[in-house]
Amino acid sequence: MAGTFELYEDASGQFRFRLKTGNGQTIAASEAYTTKAAAKNGIESVRSNAPDAPIVDQTE
């Protein structure tokens, strides 16, 4: 199963999303957004900007 984005409202009433793997593990979590529309735009930004993102290893 492919990964999924979960869009939710946090305890303070702001909107967030998390990216989960097919087995349900969270691999990314967003900042807080004041509107659901802004959170959806954040999801679309991840979808369009990260498919070929390089890995920057800062441990070396």
N, C-alpha and C positions, 0 to 999 in steps of 0.2 A: 504494500500500500504506500502511496506517495505521502509526503509530508503535508501538514495542514496548518493554516493560520487560524488561531482562535482569537476572536475579537470579544472583549469583555469590558464591563464597567467595574472599576475598583471601588474600594470602600469609601473613597473621598468623592466619588461621582465622576471621576475622569475616565477616559477610555484608553485602553491599552490593547496590545496584541502580543501573542507569543507564537513562535513557529515550533511545531512539534514534528518529530519524526514519525514514520509509519508505526513504530512500536509505542508511541505515546510519550517519548522523552522530549522535554523542552530543550531546544538548542539555541534559541534566541528569544529575547524579550525586549519590548519597546519601551520608550519613554512614555510619559502620560500626555494625553491629548485632551483638549477641552471639549472637542466635538467628535462625534462618531465619524463624520465625514473626514476630518483631519486624520483620524486613525486609519481609515480605509485608504487615504492617500499615502500614508506611511507604508502600508502593506504593498501598495502598487509600486512605491519607490524601491522597496527591497526586491520585488519581483523583477523590475526592469534594470536596476543598477548593479545587481550582484551576481548575475549568472556566470560571469567570467572574471570575477574579482580575484586579483592575485593574493597570495598568502605573503604577508610581511612578517618574517620571523624576527622578533625583537629580543630573543633569548641569546643571540650570538653576539 
